[in-house]
């Protein structure tokens, strides 16, 4: 009877595959750990800030348009249709979005006698739109220095009554 011999050779292939998988997994885990803190800023915060900036510009332009329309109705010298207006009261109510990108914002009208701006802001995001050329003849203000919240009742009043 012939005695069987078992030739045992070291099987390096299994160990090599295991080490390869461990190295690849380690490199991928390192990439995930590096990129994970960056993802919210790139995919969520930056697009939200851009959307807010565009929305703030639209809101400021809408308010500026309403103020200029009010100015056009009242006239630059207090006359309307060639008749002198001694007492005038015009009130315009309009809606603004309650939230922009699911966050609060504020509206402020400010400036000097010659230049007036509408500022819509939240934190470090700010949009400034000038009132289209009426700042020298009509002075427009908001009742609060810190700005009016976007979700408040918004109205423009032109009042020449004593």
Secondary structure, 3 states (H helix, E strand, C coil): CCCCCCCCCCCHHHHHHHHHHHHHHHHHHHHHHHHHHHHHHHHHHHHHHHHHHHHHHHHHHHHHHHHHHHHHHHCCCCEECCEECCCCEEEEEECCCCCECCECCEEEEEECCCCEEEEEEECCEEEEEECCCCCCCCCCCCCCCCCEECCCCEEEEEECCC
